[in-house]
Amino acid sequence: MHFDIENSEDLAPHLQRMVDHGVNGLDIMHGELKNLMLMADARFTEAALSFSTFPTGDYGNLGAASVDAFGISVSPAFDCLTTPTGAVSEVDLGVL
């Protein structure tokens, strides 16, 4: 039986029974949230197992590119200068 919590001002029957038996509200919420998390995890696992369309094949030489699709250099550049001390060269990649 499905209980439509969104369109009702009543508690789900299993929650109402716990309230009627004097169970602490925090314990009820904790248990219900734990059950919801377990159900969500089970659904996620089921979805992940059904995911079988991972791309396969020849990706080519991934190390040959010198810039990415946005024109940012992907080649590592090391600066061995000793001055100024503590300076770091950085490239702002923006919002990823």
JOHUWO-V737781 format. One record per residue. N is the residue number from 1. PHI is phi in whole degrees, 0 to 359 (none if undefined). OMEGA is omega in whole degrees, 0 to 359 (none if undefined). D_CENTER is the distance of its C-alpha to the mean C-alpha in Angstrom with 2 decimals. Layout:
((N:PHI:OMEGA:D_CENTER) (N:PHI:OMEGA:D_CENTER))
This chain:
((1:none:179:30.79) (2:263:179:28.08) (3:255:182:28.27) (4:273:184:27.46) (5:292:184:26.21) (6:289:183:25.60) (7:247:181:29.28) (8:218:175:30.94) (9:265:180:32.00) (10:271:174:32.51) (11:280:172:30.26) (12:301:185:29.11) (13:306:181:32.04) (14:292:177:30.38) (15:285:180:29.35) (16:297:178:32.83) (17:298:180:34.47) (18:293:177:32.69) (19:297:180:33.80) (20:298:180:37.29) (21:270:174:37.45) (22:81:178:36.69) (23:290:180:33.28) (24:303:182:31.73) (25:301:179:29.32) (26:295:177:26.72) (27:294:178:26.95) (28:296:181:26.58) (29:298:180:23.42) (30:299:180:21.92) (31:295:181:22.87) (32:293:178:21.69) (33:295:178:18.19) (34:297:177:18.07) (35:297:179:19.31) (36:297:178:16.80) (37:294:179:13.88) (38:296:179:15.81) (39:293:178:16.39) (40:295:179:12.81) (41:296:179:12.02) (42:295:179:15.18) (43:293:178:14.35) (44:296:180:11.07) (45:298:179:13.31) (46:298:179:16.02) (47:293:181:14.16) (48:294:180:12.99) (49:290:180:16.63) (50:275:180:18.04) (51:280:183:16.33) (52:232:184:19.35) (53:257:179:19.71) (54:296:183:18.47) (55:297:178:21.01) (56:232:177:23.91) (57:117:183:27.13) (58:276:178:28.57) (59:273:181:26.33) (60:79:180:29.48) (61:272:183:30.02) (62:289:180:26.75) (63:272:184:28.64) (64:280:183:31.30) (65:287:177:29.53) (66:255:176:30.46) (67:225:178:28.39) (68:273:183:25.10) (69:296:180:24.97) (70:261:180:25.24) (71:84:179:28.25) (72:272:180:26.67) (73:296:178:28.26) (74:255:178:26.21) (75:278:179:29.16) (76:294:177:29.06) (77:233:181:31.84) (78:252:180:33.20) (79:250:183:35.67) (80:263:178:38.05) (81:294:179:39.99) (82:260:177:41.00) (83:229:349:41.49) (84:289:183:40.19) (85:294:175:38.80) (86:84:179:35.16) (87:281:181:34.35) (88:235:176:31.12) (89:270:182:30.87) (90:221:175:27.55) (91:240:179:26.25) (92:281:182:24.04) (93:275:180:21.46) (94:75:181:20.63) (95:279:181:17.36) (96:270:none:15.02))
